[in-house]
Amino acid sequence: MKILVTGGTVFVSKYIAEYFSLKGFEVFVLNRNTKPQLPNVHLIECNRKAINGKLKGLHFDTVIDVNAYTGEDINLLLDSLDSFDNYVMISSSAVYPETLDLPFKESDKCGKNKFWGSYGINKIAAENALFKRVPNAYIIRAPYLYGEYNNVYREAFVFDCAERNMPFYLPNDGSMLLQFFHVDDLSRFIEILLNTKPKQQIFNVGNTPITIKDWVTICYKAAGKVPHFKNICDDTEQRNYFPFYNYEYVLDITAQNSLMPRLLPLQEGLQRAYNWYKQNRNEVKAKNYFDYIENNFTHKK
């Protein structure tokens, strides 16, 4: 099977490309070649917005579109493809308005989410553009993705706190729910879709939701530490010192579980993430949470 993965050098697209390559598939990656490439993949070097005929004459059994962020992104790629059999797009939970009742269901009406703004609106446009031209495509709506190759400063921030033996400054009482999904489970789910071809075309994915406090505790445990919490209960914007919005949502994952009941336990997934991070710190784009904590909490009277 020939698979085209858009991207292939950063986090989700890199992991997916590697996953299918190691499974023995013939994997092509489409990127600008500005970062090191994975071994055993075929590079199609170009900007997605200027493919310039580089896909002509190629047939792909499956297109896995990881970095489609707008309707234009979808149309530009489809205009450049000669032929393909299956199309899978990685979308986002950001397509659901925050005002919906929990859990968000695939059948719920999409719309603007005040926390995600234009990102969510553009993802909706990408989904609509895809279904308009490829009615049998699959769309995966993911929560917070984590795992090896994650260049976003989320679990890595908590690992850094643990390694510094510092208390963890917890938003409010730490009961806000978060929902995660490991990139290995995402890759496995794509493979299941390709093998089983279910009639349902849009799928929420994710683990069972977990509280902030429990998630941080597991992150500390991965680094061999136990957290001491300090609760921040004032009106401080939590994104100044914590890597997630003050926004709780839960995706209904009933359909996912019917196809893939076994998921990587969060404890195991975060341990794998920490083991990778210890060897690849320079690949993560750190944010300056520690200065804010030092200036606003550490010496606060």
RASUL-V88701 format. One record per pair of residues at least 4 apart in sequence whose C-alpha atoms are under 8 Angstrom apart, sorted by the first residue. I is the first residue (numbers start at 0). J is the second residue. Records with the same first field share a line. If there is no record, write none. Layout:
I: J + J
This chain:
0: 24 + 25 + 59 + 60 + 61
1: 24 + 25 + 26 + 27 + 58 + 59 + 60 + 61
2: 24 + 25 + 26 + 27 + 59 + 60 + 61 + 62 + 63
3: 26 + 27 + 28 + 29 + 59 + 61 + 62 + 63
4: 12 + 15 + 16 + 26 + 27 + 28 + 29 + 62 + 63 + 64 + 65
5: 12 + 28 + 29 + 30 + 62 + 63 + 64 + 65 + 66
6: 12 + 13 + 28 + 29 + 30 + 65 + 66
7: 11 + 12 + 13 + 14 + 15 + 16 + 28 + 29 + 30 + 36 + 37
8: 12 + 13 + 30 + 34 + 35 + 36 + 37
9: 13 + 14 + 148 + 149 + 150
10: 14 + 147 + 148 + 149 + 150
11: 15 + 65 + 148 + 149 + 182
12: 16 + 65 + 66
13: 17 + 37 + 148
14: 18 + 147 + 148 + 182 + 183 + 186
15: 19 + 182 + 183 + 186
16: 20 + 26 + 27 + 28 + 40
17: 21 + 37
18: 22 + 183 + 186
19: 23 + 24 + 25 + 26 + 186
20: 24 + 25 + 26 + 39 + 40
25: 40 + 41
26: 39 + 40 + 41
27: 40 + 41 + 42 + 43
28: 40 + 41 + 42 + 43
29: 42 + 43 + 44 + 45 + 46 + 47
30: 42 + 43 + 44 + 45 + 46 + 47
31: 44 + 45 + 46
32: 36 + 42 + 44 + 45
36: 40 + 42
43: 53
45: 49 + 50 + 53
46: 50
47: 72 + 75 + 76
48: 72 + 75
50: 54 + 76 + 79
51: 79
52: 79
53: 79
54: 79 + 80 + 81
55: 79 + 80 + 81
56: 81
57: 80 + 81 + 82
58: 81 + 82 + 83
59: 82 + 83 + 84
60: 83 + 84 + 85
61: 83 + 84 + 85 + 86 + 87
62: 83 + 85 + 86 + 87
63: 86 + 87 + 88 + 89
64: 86 + 87 + 88 + 89
65: 88 + 89 + 90
66: 89
67: 72 + 73 + 88 + 89 + 122 + 125
68: 72 + 118 + 121 + 122 + 125
69: 73 + 121 + 122 + 123 + 124 + 125
70: 74 + 121 + 122 + 124 + 125 + 126 + 127 + 128 + 129
71: 75 + 125
72: 76 + 125
73: 77 + 125 + 128 + 129
74: 78 + 128 + 129
75: 79
76: 80
85: 135 + 136 + 193
86: 133 + 135 + 136 + 137
87: 136 + 137 + 138 + 139 + 189
88: 126 + 136 + 137 + 138 + 139
89: 138 + 139 + 140 + 141
90: 122 + 126 + 138 + 139 + 140 + 141
91: 119 + 122 + 139 + 140 + 141 + 142
92: 119 + 140 + 141 + 142 + 203 + 250
93: 112 + 115 + 118 + 119 + 122
94: 109 + 110 + 111 + 112 + 119 + 120 + 122 + 123
95: 99 + 103 + 107 + 108 + 109 + 110 + 111 + 112 + 119
96: 109 + 110 + 111 + 112 + 113
97: 112 + 113 + 114 + 248
99: 103
101: 248 + 249 + 250
102: 248 + 249 + 250 + 251
103: 107 + 248 + 249 + 250 + 251
104: 203 + 250 + 251
105: 201 + 202 + 203 + 251
109: 123
110: 119 + 120 + 123
111: 115 + 116 + 117 + 119 + 120
112: 116 + 119 + 120
114: 244 + 246
115: 119
116: 120
117: 121
118: 122
119: 123
120: 124
121: 125
122: 126
123: 127
124: 128
125: 129
126: 130 + 138
127: 131
128: 132
129: 133 + 134 + 136
130: 134 + 135 + 136
135: 200
136: 200
137: 200 + 201 + 202
138: 200 + 201 + 202
139: 201 + 202 + 203 + 204
140: 201 + 202 + 203 + 204
141: 180 + 203 + 204 + 205
142: 178 + 179 + 180 + 204 + 205 + 250
143: 178 + 179 + 180
144: 179 + 180 + 181 + 182
145: 149 + 154 + 179 + 180 + 181 + 182 + 272
146: 181 + 182 + 183 + 268 + 269 + 271 + 272
147: 182 + 271 + 272 + 275 + 276
148: 275 + 282
149: 283
150: 282 + 283 + 284
151: 155 + 283 + 284 + 285
152: 156 + 242 + 283 + 284 + 285 + 286
153: 157 + 242 + 243
154: 158 + 218 + 269 + 272
155: 159 + 273 + 276 + 283
156: 160 + 242 + 285
157: 161 + 215 + 218 + 219
158: 162 + 218 + 219 + 221 + 222 + 273
159: 163
160: 164 + 165 + 166 + 167
161: 165 + 218 + 219 + 222 + 224 + 225 + 226
162: 222 + 224
164: 224
165: 226 + 227
166: 226 + 227 + 228 + 229
167: 226 + 227 + 228 + 229
168: 228 + 229 + 230 + 231 + 240
169: 173 + 211 + 212 + 228 + 229 + 230 + 231 + 241
170: 230 + 231 + 232 + 237 + 241
171: 230 + 231 + 232 + 233
172: 212 + 230 + 231 + 232
173: 210 + 211 + 212 + 230
174: 210 + 211 + 212
175: 210 + 211 + 246 + 247
176: 208 + 209 + 210 + 211 + 247 + 248 + 249
177: 208 + 209 + 210 + 211 + 247 + 248 + 249
178: 205 + 206 + 207 + 208 + 209 + 248 + 249 + 250
179: 205 + 206 + 207 + 208
180: 184 + 185 + 204 + 205 + 206
181: 185 + 263 + 268
182: 186
183: 187
184: 188 + 262 + 263
185: 189 + 204
186: 190
187: 191
188: 192 + 259
189: 193
190: 194
191: 195 + 196 + 258 + 259
192: 196 + 197
202: 252 + 254 + 255
203: 250 + 251 + 252 + 254 + 255
204: 250 + 251 + 252 + 255
205: 250 + 252
206: 262 + 265
208: 249
209: 213 + 214
210: 214
211: 215
212: 216
213: 217
214: 218
215: 219 + 226
216: 220 + 225 + 226
217: 221 + 266 + 269
218: 222 + 269 + 270
219: 223 + 224 + 225 + 226
220: 224 + 225
221: 266 + 269 + 270 + 273
222: 270 + 273
231: 235
235: 239
236: 240
237: 241 + 242 + 243 + 244 + 245
238: 242 + 243 + 244 + 245
239: 288 + 291
240: 288 + 289 + 291 + 292
241: 288
252: 256
253: 257
254: 258
255: 259 + 260
256: 260 + 261
263: 267 + 268
264: 268
265: 269
266: 270
267: 271
268: 272
269: 273
270: 274
271: 275
272: 276
273: 277
274: 278
275: 279
276: 280
279: 283
287: 291
288: 292
289: 293
290: 294
291: 295 + 296
292: 296 + 297
293: 297 + 298
294: 298 + 299
295: 299
